[in-house]
Amino acid sequence: MAIDVVEWTDELGDEIVHRYRSDEIRLGGQCIVRESQSAIFFRDGKALDLLGPGRHTLTTQNLPLLAGLINLPFGGKSPFKAEVYFVSNKVFTSLKWGTREPVWFRDTEFQMIQLRAFGSFSMQVTDPGLFVNSIVGTEGRFTTSEVQDFLRSVIVARLNDLLGENVDTVLNLPRLYDELAGAVKGRVAGDFAQYGIATRDFLIESITPPEEIQQTLRERASMHAVGDVDQYMKFKAASAMEEAAKQPGQGGAMGMGMAAGMGMMIPNMMQQTLSQKQSGGPAAPATAAAQCAKCSAALAAGAKFCAECGQKVEAPTQRHCTECGAVVAAAAKFCAECGAKQGA
């Protein structure tokens, strides 16, 4: 049965090319091509003509190339075998690209590291005949998912080149996203054009290093926010003890003991920090309780003999400055470091 009207609509919105194959397309019938489409007619494997939007009657007047190829018995009404490829000319948006595997990058801060990159782009068929002959071939249905893998590999290859040429460290990447996206779009233009495709939009959503590098960057930011590296490390140690205390079993008991010790140390740390800020220098270290030289028992302040073993307590020969914490002779009246007057 001869077909009088040939047309195609894309219900899913992802078809780029749809082949309409019939053993009987009647010469004199109608071909409807919409505004967002082009139609290419083939006979015996050869493209005969390209039709733009509108209603076309299949006659020798609007398809002049048919005249020398088709035998027209019966007053031009004889059916003939043919194929028609409808090509969508719309812009296909929200197509995704990304690295399947991490790519190596020479970083001035972190040496050789691996990066993952992701983004989106939009494409449009600008030369239907070239696209069908070079990409689609004889497939009856061609969707964005089929061409997307090929385009993704081209994009990633060009991005790798640009990263090596223009970026020295991943620390500078966020401010370069727009510039890199524009450069990638320009680089792939020639690659896509040879297949009848153009890139309309190109976006870089993220370029990320491995998790261990990200952790290092987060710690750097935290240390910068804290300002005092020494205090930050003490805080990290206290946090680690707290986490250990939460563990069950013997490890948890040890963690609780260590956390308790840290809990006693933290007030001293805070006191030293406050003292340092007020005096402009490091805080004097906390003075440990005096011990008996013989039995190590704690000695009462001012004691001349040990209450446990009766050992005579020798007078100390050194002590710490009450202002800066420097070691001074026990009999010194002034500190040799800061000049502060010492108590009796």
C-alpha positions as a Markdown table, in Angstrom:
| # | Residue | x | y | z |
|---|---|---|---|---|
| 1 | Met | 0.0 | 0.0 | 0.0 |
| 2 | Ala | 1.4 | 3.4 | -1.0 |
| 3 | Ile | 1.9 | 6.0 | 1.8 |
| 4 | Asp | 0.7 | 9.4 | 1.0 |
| 5 | Val | 1.9 | 11.4 | 4.0 |
| 6 | Val | 5.3 | 11.0 | 5.7 |
| 7 | Glu | 6.0 | 12.8 | 9.0 |
| 8 | Trp | 7.6 | 12.3 | 12.4 |
| 9 | Thr | 7.2 | 13.6 | 15.9 |
| 10 | Asp | 9.6 | 12.8 | 18.8 |
| 11 | Glu | 7.5 | 11.8 | 21.8 |
| 12 | Leu | 10.4 | 11.3 | 24.2 |
| 13 | Gly | 12.4 | 14.4 | 23.3 |
| 14 | Asp | 15.8 | 12.5 | 23.0 |
| 15 | Glu | 15.8 | 11.4 | 19.4 |
| 16 | Ile | 18.2 | 13.2 | 17.1 |
| 17 | Val | 17.5 | 11.2 | 14.0 |
| 18 | His | 14.6 | 8.9 | 13.0 |
| 19 | Arg | 14.5 | 6.9 | 9.8 |
| 20 | Tyr | 11.3 | 6.4 | 8.0 |
| 21 | Arg | 11.6 | 3.3 | 5.8 |
| 22 | Ser | 8.9 | 2.2 | 3.5 |
| 23 | Asp | 8.9 | 0.1 | 0.4 |
| 24 | Glu | 6.2 | 2.3 | -1.1 |
| 25 | Ile | 6.4 | 6.0 | -0.8 |
| 26 | Arg | 4.1 | 7.4 | -3.5 |
| 27 | Leu | 5.5 | 10.0 | -5.8 |
| 28 | Gly | 3.1 | 12.9 | -5.5 |
| 29 | Gly | 2.5 | 12.2 | -1.8 |
| 30 | Gln | 3.1 | 14.7 | 1.0 |
| 31 | Cys | 6.1 | 15.0 | 3.3 |
| 32 | Ile | 5.6 | 17.2 | 6.4 |
| 33 | Val | 8.8 | 18.7 | 7.9 |
| 34 | Arg | 8.4 | 20.8 | 11.1 |
| 35 | Glu | 10.3 | 24.0 | 12.0 |
| 36 | Ser | 12.7 | 22.1 | 14.2 |
| 37 | Gln | 13.4 | 19.4 | 11.6 |
| 38 | Ser | 15.1 | 18.6 | 8.4 |
| 39 | Ala | 14.4 | 15.7 | 6.1 |
| 40 | Ile | 16.9 | 13.8 | 3.9 |
| 41 | Phe | 15.7 | 11.4 | 1.2 |
| 42 | Phe | 17.7 | 8.4 | 0.2 |
| 43 | Arg | 17.2 | 6.0 | -2.8 |
| 44 | Asp | 19.5 | 3.1 | -3.4 |
| 45 | Gly | 21.8 | 4.3 | -0.7 |
| 46 | Lys | 22.3 | 7.8 | -2.1 |
| 47 | Ala | 21.0 | 11.0 | -0.6 |
| 48 | Leu | 18.7 | 12.7 | -3.1 |
| 49 | Asp | 17.7 | 16.0 | -1.5 |
| 50 | Leu | 17.4 | 17.9 | 1.8 |
| 51 | Leu | 14.0 | 19.4 | 2.7 |
| 52 | Gly | 13.4 | 22.2 | 5.2 |
| 53 | Pro | 10.3 | 23.0 | 7.2 |
| 54 | Gly | 7.0 | 22.9 | 5.5 |
| 55 | Arg | 4.7 | 20.6 | 3.4 |
| 56 | His | 6.4 | 19.1 | 0.4 |
| 57 | Thr | 4.9 | 17.3 | -2.5 |
| 58 | Leu | 7.1 | 14.5 | -3.8 |
| 59 | Thr | 7.4 | 15.6 | -7.5 |
| 60 | Thr | 10.2 | 16.2 | -9.9 |
| 61 | Gln | 9.6 | 19.9 | -9.6 |
| 62 | Asn | 10.8 | 20.3 | -6.0 |
| 63 | Leu | 13.0 | 17.2 | -6.0 |
| 64 | Pro | 15.0 | 17.8 | -9.3 |
| 65 | Leu | 17.6 | 15.2 | -8.5 |
| 66 | Leu | 14.9 | 12.5 | -8.6 |
| 67 | Ala | 14.2 | 13.2 | -12.3 |
| 68 | Gly | 17.2 | 11.3 | -13.6 |
| 69 | Leu | 17.0 | 8.5 | -11.1 |
| 70 | Ile | 13.4 | 7.3 | -11.0 |
| 71 | Asn | 11.5 | 5.8 | -13.8 |
| 72 | Leu | 8.1 | 7.5 | -13.9 |
| 73 | Pro | 5.6 | 5.2 | -15.6 |
| 74 | Phe | 1.8 | 5.7 | -15.0 |
| 75 | Gly | 1.9 | 9.5 | -15.2 |
| 76 | Gly | 4.4 | 9.9 | -12.3 |
| 77 | Lys | 2.2 | 8.0 | -9.8 |
| 78 | Ser | 4.2 | 4.8 | -9.6 |
| 79 | Pro | 5.5 | 3.9 | -6.1 |
| 80 | Phe | 9.2 | 3.7 | -5.5 |
| 81 | Lys | 11.4 | 2.3 | -2.7 |
| 82 | Ala | 13.1 | 5.0 | -0.6 |
| 83 | Glu | 14.2 | 6.0 | 2.9 |
| 84 | Val | 13.7 | 9.3 | 4.7 |
| 85 | Tyr | 15.8 | 10.4 | 7.6 |
| 86 | Phe | 14.2 | 13.1 | 9.8 |
| 87 | Val | 16.9 | 15.1 | 11.7 |
| 88 | Ser | 16.0 | 17.2 | 14.7 |
| 89 | Asn | 17.5 | 20.7 | 14.6 |
| 90 | Lys | 16.6 | 21.7 | 18.1 |
| 91 | Val | 19.1 | 22.4 | 20.9 |
| 92 | Phe | 19.5 | 19.4 | 23.2 |
| 93 | Thr | 20.2 | 20.7 | 26.7 |
| 94 | Ser | 21.3 | 19.3 | 30.0 |
| 95 | Leu | 23.6 | 16.7 | 28.5 |
| 96 | Lys | 26.2 | 15.5 | 31.0 |
| 97 | Trp | 29.9 | 15.0 | 30.7 |
| 98 | Gly | 32.5 | 13.8 | 33.2 |
| 99 | Thr | 35.6 | 11.7 | 33.7 |
| 100 | Arg | 35.0 | 8.0 | 33.9 |
| 101 | Glu | 38.3 | 7.5 | 35.7 |
| 102 | Pro | 40.4 | 10.2 | 37.6 |
| 103 | Val | 43.0 | 11.9 | 35.5 |
| 104 | Trp | 46.5 | 12.8 | 36.6 |
| 105 | Phe | 47.5 | 16.4 | 37.1 |
| 106 | Arg | 50.9 | 17.9 | 38.1 |
| 107 | Asp | 50.2 | 20.2 | 41.0 |
| 108 | Thr | 52.8 | 22.7 | 42.4 |
| 109 | Glu | 51.4 | 22.3 | 45.9 |
| 110 | Phe | 50.6 | 18.6 | 46.1 |
| 111 | Gln | 52.8 | 17.1 | 43.3 |
| 112 | Met | 51.1 | 14.5 | 41.2 |
| 113 | Ile | 47.4 | 14.1 | 42.1 |
| 114 | Gln | 44.3 | 12.7 | 40.4 |
| 115 | Leu | 41.2 | 14.9 | 39.5 |
| 116 | Arg | 37.6 | 14.2 | 38.7 |
| 117 | Ala | 35.6 | 16.7 | 36.6 |
| 118 | Phe | 31.9 | 17.0 | 35.9 |
| 119 | Gly | 29.6 | 19.3 | 34.0 |
| 120 | Ser | 26.9 | 19.8 | 31.4 |
| 121 | Phe | 26.6 | 21.0 | 27.9 |
| 122 | Ser | 24.1 | 21.5 | 25.1 |
| 123 | Met | 24.4 | 20.6 | 21.4 |
| 124 | Gln | 22.7 | 21.1 | 18.1 |
| 125 | Val | 22.9 | 19.5 | 14.7 |
| 126 | Thr | 24.0 | 22.2 | 12.2 |
| 127 | Asp | 24.7 | 20.0 | 9.1 |
| 128 | Pro | 22.1 | 17.2 | 8.9 |
| 129 | Gly | 23.6 | 15.5 | 5.9 |
| 130 | Leu | 27.1 | 15.4 | 7.3 |
| 131 | Phe | 25.7 | 14.2 | 10.7 |
| 132 | Val | 23.7 | 11.4 | 9.2 |
| 133 | Asn | 26.5 | 10.2 | 6.9 |
| 134 | Ser | 29.3 | 10.4 | 9.4 |
| 135 | Ile | 27.7 | 9.5 | 12.7 |
| 136 | Val | 24.3 | 7.8 | 12.2 |
| 137 | Gly | 25.0 | 5.6 | 9.2 |
| 138 | Thr | 22.2 | 3.1 | 8.7 |
| 139 | Glu | 20.7 | 3.1 | 12.2 |
| 140 | Gly | 17.0 | 3.5 | 12.3 |
| 141 | Arg | 16.9 | 5.5 | 15.5 |
| 142 | Phe | 19.7 | 7.7 | 16.9 |
| 143 | Thr | 19.4 | 9.3 | 20.4 |
| 144 | Thr | 21.4 | 11.7 | 22.5 |
| 145 | Ser | 22.7 | 8.9 | 24.7 |
| 146 | Glu | 24.4 | 7.3 | 21.7 |
| 147 | Val | 26.3 | 10.4 | 20.7 |
| 148 | Gln | 26.9 | 11.6 | 24.3 |
| 149 | Asp | 29.6 | 9.1 | 25.1 |
| 150 | Phe | 31.6 | 10.1 | 22.1 |
| 151 | Leu | 31.3 | 13.8 | 22.8 |
| 152 | Arg | 32.2 | 13.3 | 26.4 |
| 153 | Ser | 35.5 | 11.6 | 25.5 |
| 154 | Val | 36.4 | 14.6 | 23.3 |
| 155 | Ile | 35.5 | 17.1 | 26.0 |
| 156 | Val | 37.6 | 15.3 | 28.7 |
| 157 | Ala | 40.6 | 15.1 | 26.4 |
| 158 | Arg | 40.5 | 18.8 | 25.6 |
| 159 | Leu | 40.0 | 19.7 | 29.3 |
| 160 | Asn | 43.0 | 17.7 | 30.3 |
| 161 | Asp | 45.1 | 19.7 | 27.8 |
| 162 | Leu | 43.8 | 23.0 | 29.2 |
| 163 | Leu | 44.4 | 22.1 | 32.8 |
| 164 | Gly | 48.1 | 21.3 | 32.1 |
| 165 | Glu | 48.6 | 24.5 | 30.1 |
| 166 | Asn | 46.8 | 27.0 | 32.4 |
| 167 | Val | 46.5 | 25.7 | 36.0 |
| 168 | Asp | 49.4 | 25.4 | 38.4 |
| 169 | Thr | 47.5 | 24.1 | 41.5 |
| 170 | Val | 44.0 | 22.9 | 42.4 |
| 171 | Leu | 43.8 | 25.7 | 45.0 |
| 172 | Asn | 43.2 | 28.2 | 42.0 |
| 173 | Leu | 40.6 | 26.1 | 40.2 |
| 174 | Pro | 37.3 | 27.5 | 41.6 |
| 175 | Arg | 38.0 | 31.0 | 40.2 |
| 176 | Leu | 38.9 | 29.6 | 36.8 |
| 177 | Tyr | 35.8 | 27.6 | 36.1 |
| 178 | Asp | 34.2 | 30.2 | 33.7 |
| 179 | Glu | 37.5 | 30.7 | 31.8 |
| 180 | Leu | 38.1 | 27.0 | 31.5 |
| 181 | Ala | 34.6 | 26.4 | 30.3 |
| 182 | Gly | 34.9 | 29.0 | 27.6 |
| 183 | Ala | 38.2 | 27.6 | 26.5 |
| 184 | Val | 36.9 | 24.0 | 26.4 |
| 185 | Lys | 34.0 | 25.1 | 24.3 |
| 186 | Gly | 36.3 | 26.8 | 21.8 |
| 187 | Arg | 38.6 | 23.8 | 21.7 |
| 188 | Val | 35.9 | 21.2 | 20.9 |
| 189 | Ala | 34.2 | 23.4 | 18.3 |
| 190 | Gly | 36.4 | 22.1 | 15.5 |
| 191 | Asp | 36.1 | 18.5 | 16.7 |
| 192 | Phe | 32.3 | 18.7 | 16.7 |
| 193 | Ala | 32.0 | 20.6 | 13.4 |
| 194 | Gln | 33.6 | 17.8 | 11.4 |
| 195 | Tyr | 30.5 | 15.7 | 12.3 |
| 196 | Gly | 27.9 | 18.5 | 11.7 |
| 197 | Ile | 27.5 | 19.3 | 15.4 |
| 198 | Ala | 27.8 | 22.6 | 17.4 |
| 199 | Thr | 28.1 | 23.2 | 21.1 |
| 200 | Arg | 25.7 | 25.9 | 22.3 |
| 201 | Asp | 26.5 | 25.9 | 26.0 |
| 202 | Phe | 29.2 | 24.4 | 28.2 |
| 203 | Leu | 29.4 | 24.4 | 32.0 |
| 204 | Ile | 32.0 | 23.1 | 34.5 |
| 205 | Glu | 30.2 | 22.1 | 37.7 |
| 206 | Ser | 33.1 | 20.8 | 39.7 |
| 207 | Ile | 36.8 | 19.7 | 39.4 |
| 208 | Thr | 37.7 | 17.8 | 42.6 |
| 209 | Pro | 40.8 | 16.2 | 43.9 |
| 210 | Pro | 40.8 | 12.9 | 45.8 |
| 211 | Glu | 39.3 | 12.7 | 49.3 |
| 212 | Glu | 42.7 | 12.8 | 51.1 |
| 213 | Ile | 43.6 | 16.1 | 49.3 |
| 214 | Gln | 40.2 | 17.6 | 50.1 |
| 215 | Gln | 40.7 | 16.6 | 53.8 |
| 216 | Thr | 44.1 | 18.4 | 53.7 |
| 217 | Leu | 42.4 | 21.5 | 52.3 |
| 218 | Arg | 39.7 | 21.5 | 54.9 |
| 219 | Glu | 42.3 | 21.2 | 57.7 |
| 220 | Arg | 44.3 | 24.1 | 56.2 |
| 221 | Ala | 41.1 | 26.2 | 56.2 |
| 222 | Ser | 40.4 | 25.2 | 59.8 |
| 223 | Met | 43.9 | 26.1 | 60.9 |
| 224 | His | 43.7 | 29.4 | 59.2 |
| 225 | Ala | 40.4 | 30.1 | 60.9 |
| 226 | Val | 41.8 | 29.2 | 64.3 |
| 227 | Gly | 44.9 | 31.3 | 63.8 |
| 228 | Asp | 47.1 | 29.7 | 66.5 |
| 229 | Val | 48.5 | 26.4 | 65.2 |
| 230 | Asp | 49.6 | 25.3 | 68.6 |
| 231 | Gln | 46.2 | 25.8 | 70.2 |
| 232 | Tyr | 44.6 | 24.1 | 67.2 |
| 233 | Met | 46.7 | 21.0 | 67.6 |
| 234 | Lys | 45.9 | 20.9 | 71.3 |
| 235 | Phe | 42.2 | 21.1 | 70.4 |
| 236 | Lys | 42.6 | 18.3 | 67.8 |
| 237 | Ala | 44.3 | 16.1 | 70.5 |
| 238 | Ala | 41.5 | 16.7 | 72.9 |
| 239 | Ser | 38.9 | 15.9 | 70.2 |
| 240 | Ala | 40.8 | 12.6 | 69.5 |
| 241 | Met | 40.7 | 11.7 | 73.2 |
| 242 | Glu | 37.0 | 12.4 | 73.3 |
| 243 | Glu | 36.4 | 10.1 | 70.4 |
| 244 | Ala | 38.5 | 7.4 | 71.9 |
| 245 | Ala | 36.5 | 7.6 | 75.2 |
| 246 | Lys | 33.3 | 6.8 | 73.2 |
| 247 | Gln | 34.7 | 3.4 | 72.0 |
| 248 | Pro | 33.5 | 0.3 | 74.0 |
| 249 | Gly | 35.7 | -2.1 | 75.9 |
| 250 | Gln | 39.3 | -1.6 | 77.1 |
| 251 | Gly | 40.0 | 0.9 | 74.4 |
| 252 | Gly | 37.1 | 3.0 | 75.7 |
| 253 | Ala | 38.4 | 2.8 | 79.2 |
| 254 | Met | 41.8 | 3.9 | 78.1 |
| 255 | Gly | 40.3 | 6.7 | 76.1 |
| 256 | Met | 38.2 | 7.8 | 79.1 |
| 257 | Gly | 41.4 | 8.0 | 81.2 |
| 258 | Met | 43.2 | 9.9 | 78.5 |
| 259 | Ala | 40.3 | 12.2 | 78.0 |
| 260 | Ala | 40.1 | 12.9 | 81.8 |
| 261 | Gly | 43.8 | 13.8 | 81.7 |
| 262 | Met | 43.2 | 16.1 | 78.8 |
| 263 | Gly | 40.3 | 17.6 | 80.6 |
| 264 | Met | 42.7 | 18.6 | 83.4 |
| 265 | Met | 45.2 | 20.0 | 81.0 |
| 266 | Ile | 42.8 | 22.1 | 79.0 |
| 267 | Pro | 42.1 | 24.6 | 81.8 |
| 268 | Asn | 45.8 | 25.1 | 82.2 |
| 269 | Met | 46.2 | 25.7 | 78.5 |
| 270 | Met | 43.5 | 28.3 | 78.6 |
| 271 | Gln | 45.0 | 30.0 | 81.6 |
| 272 | Gln | 48.4 | 30.1 | 79.9 |
| 273 | Thr | 46.9 | 31.5 | 76.7 |
| 274 | Leu | 45.1 | 34.3 | 78.7 |
| 275 | Ser | 48.3 | 35.1 | 80.6 |
| 276 | Gln | 50.2 | 35.3 | 77.4 |
| 277 | Lys | 47.7 | 37.7 | 75.9 |
| 278 | Gln | 47.7 | 39.9 | 79.0 |
| 279 | Ser | 51.5 | 40.1 | 79.5 |
| 280 | Gly | 52.6 | 40.0 | 75.8 |
| 281 | Gly | 54.8 | 37.0 | 76.3 |
| 282 | Pro | 54.4 | 33.3 | 77.0 |
| 283 | Ala | 52.6 | 32.3 | 80.2 |
| 284 | Ala | 54.7 | 30.9 | 83.0 |
| 285 | Pro | 54.5 | 27.1 | 83.2 |
| 286 | Ala | 52.4 | 25.7 | 86.0 |
| 287 | Thr | 54.6 | 24.9 | 89.1 |
| 288 | Ala | 54.5 | 21.2 | 90.1 |
| 289 | Ala | 54.1 | 20.3 | 93.7 |
| 290 | Ala | 57.4 | 19.8 | 95.6 |
| 291 | Gln | 58.4 | 16.2 | 96.3 |
| 292 | Cys | 60.7 | 14.5 | 98.8 |
| 293 | Ala | 64.0 | 13.6 | 97.2 |
| 294 | Lys | 64.0 | 10.3 | 99.1 |
| 295 | Cys | 60.5 | 8.9 | 99.1 |
| 296 | Ser | 58.8 | 11.2 | 96.5 |
| 297 | Ala | 56.0 | 12.1 | 98.9 |
| 298 | Ala | 54.3 | 15.5 | 98.4 |
| 299 | Leu | 55.8 | 18.2 | 100.6 |
| 300 | Ala | 53.8 | 20.9 | 102.3 |
| 301 | Ala | 54.6 | 24.4 | 101.4 |
| 302 | Gly | 57.5 | 25.7 | 103.6 |
| 303 | Ala | 58.2 | 22.2 | 105.1 |
| 304 | Lys | 61.7 | 21.6 | 106.3 |
| 305 | Phe | 61.3 | 17.9 | 106.8 |
| 306 | Cys | 59.3 | 15.2 | 104.9 |
| 307 | Ala | 56.2 | 14.1 | 106.9 |
| 308 | Glu | 56.5 | 10.5 | 105.5 |
| 309 | Cys | 60.2 | 9.6 | 106.0 |
| 310 | Gly | 61.6 | 12.6 | 108.0 |
| 311 | Gln | 64.2 | 13.4 | 105.2 |
| 312 | Lys | 65.4 | 17.0 | 105.5 |
| 313 | Val | 64.1 | 19.2 | 102.7 |
| 314 | Glu | 66.9 | 21.0 | 100.8 |
| 315 | Ala | 66.2 | 24.5 | 99.7 |
| 316 | Pro | 65.7 | 24.8 | 95.9 |
| 317 | Thr | 68.5 | 26.3 | 93.9 |
| 318 | Gln | 66.2 | 27.4 | 90.9 |
| 319 | Arg | 62.7 | 28.6 | 90.2 |
| 320 | His | 60.6 | 30.1 | 87.4 |
| 321 | Cys | 60.1 | 33.9 | 86.8 |
| 322 | Thr | 56.6 | 34.8 | 87.9 |
| 323 | Glu | 56.1 | 37.0 | 84.8 |
| 324 | Cys | 57.8 | 35.3 | 81.8 |
| 325 | Gly | 58.4 | 31.8 | 83.1 |
| 326 | Ala | 62.2 | 31.9 | 82.5 |
| 327 | Val | 64.4 | 29.8 | 84.9 |
| 328 | Val | 66.1 | 32.1 | 87.5 |
| 329 | Ala | 68.3 | 31.4 | 90.6 |
| 330 | Ala | 66.3 | 30.8 | 93.8 |
| 331 | Ala | 68.0 | 33.8 | 95.5 |
| 332 | Ala | 67.6 | 36.2 | 92.5 |
| 333 | Lys | 65.6 | 39.3 | 93.1 |
| 334 | Phe | 65.1 | 40.2 | 89.4 |
| 335 | Cys | 64.6 | 38.1 | 86.3 |
| 336 | Ala | 67.5 | 38.2 | 83.8 |
| 337 | Glu | 65.1 | 37.8 | 80.9 |
| 338 | Cys | 62.3 | 40.3 | 81.5 |
| 339 | Gly | 63.7 | 42.2 | 84.5 |
| 340 | Ala | 60.6 | 41.5 | 86.6 |
| 341 | Lys | 61.1 | 41.7 | 90.4 |
| 342 | Gln | 60.9 | 38.3 | 92.1 |
| 343 | Gly | 59.2 | 37.5 | 95.4 |
| 344 | Ala | 61.1 | 36.3 | 98.5 |
